[in-house]
Amino acid sequence: MATLPSAMNYWVKESSLTGGQSLSYATHYLIKQHIVFAIPDILMLGSAIIVSKIAALSIEFKLSKSQ
């Protein structure tokens, strides 16, 4: 098992990360220049639903336009 980063060791007193915790760590590590805080799983789920709906509508529009 991988060693936790020091920031996560401080905040999470567990031996492993959950999927949501690791996702929030990776996302904010890259975007916010190493400032880490947890993103709720429901926020990521809602974002994924919105992005996928926009993609589906875009594809549907392009297909109907080409016919």
C-alpha positions as CSV (number, residue, x, y, z in Angstrom):
1,M,0.0,0.0,0.0
2,A,1.3,3.5,-0.8
3,T,2.3,5.9,1.9
4,L,-0.1,8.8,2.4
5,P,1.1,12.4,1.7
6,S,1.8,14.3,4.9
7,A,-1.2,16.6,4.5
8,M,-3.5,13.6,4.2
9,N,-1.8,11.9,7.2
10,Y,-2.6,15.0,9.3
11,W,-6.3,15.2,8.2
12,V,-7.1,11.5,7.7
13,K,-6.1,9.3,10.6
14,E,-6.8,6.1,8.5
15,S,-4.4,3.8,6.8
16,S,-6.0,4.1,3.3
17,L,-7.8,6.7,1.2
18,T,-11.3,6.3,-0.1
19,G,-12.0,6.9,-3.8
20,G,-13.5,10.3,-3.1
21,Q,-10.7,11.4,-0.9
22,S,-8.0,10.4,-3.4
23,L,-9.9,12.1,-6.2
24,S,-10.2,15.3,-4.3
25,Y,-6.6,15.2,-3.3
26,A,-5.4,14.7,-6.8
27,T,-7.7,17.3,-8.3
28,H,-6.9,20.0,-5.8
29,Y,-3.2,19.1,-5.7
30,L,-3.0,20.0,-9.4
31,I,-5.5,22.9,-9.6
32,K,-4.8,24.8,-6.4
33,Q,-1.0,24.5,-6.2
34,H,-0.8,22.0,-3.4
35,I,-3.6,23.4,-1.2
36,V,-5.7,20.3,-0.3
37,F,-9.2,20.0,1.0
38,A,-11.9,17.4,0.5
39,I,-14.5,17.6,-2.2
40,P,-17.8,15.9,-1.3
41,D,-18.5,12.8,-3.4
42,I,-21.9,14.2,-4.2
43,L,-20.4,17.3,-5.8
44,M,-18.2,15.2,-8.1
45,L,-21.2,13.0,-9.0
46,G,-23.3,16.1,-9.8
47,S,-20.5,17.5,-11.9
48,A,-20.1,14.3,-13.8
49,I,-23.8,14.1,-14.5
50,I,-23.9,17.7,-15.8
51,V,-20.8,17.2,-18.0
52,S,-22.1,13.9,-19.5
53,K,-25.6,15.4,-20.1
54,I,-24.0,18.4,-22.0
55,A,-21.8,15.9,-24.0
56,A,-24.8,13.8,-24.9
57,L,-26.9,16.7,-26.0
58,S,-24.0,18.1,-28.1
59,I,-23.6,14.7,-29.8
60,E,-27.3,14.4,-30.4
61,F,-27.5,17.9,-31.9
62,K,-24.5,17.2,-34.2
63,L,-26.1,14.0,-35.4
64,S,-29.5,15.5,-36.1
65,K,-27.9,18.4,-37.9
66,S,-25.9,16.1,-40.2
67,Q,-29.0,14.2,-41.3
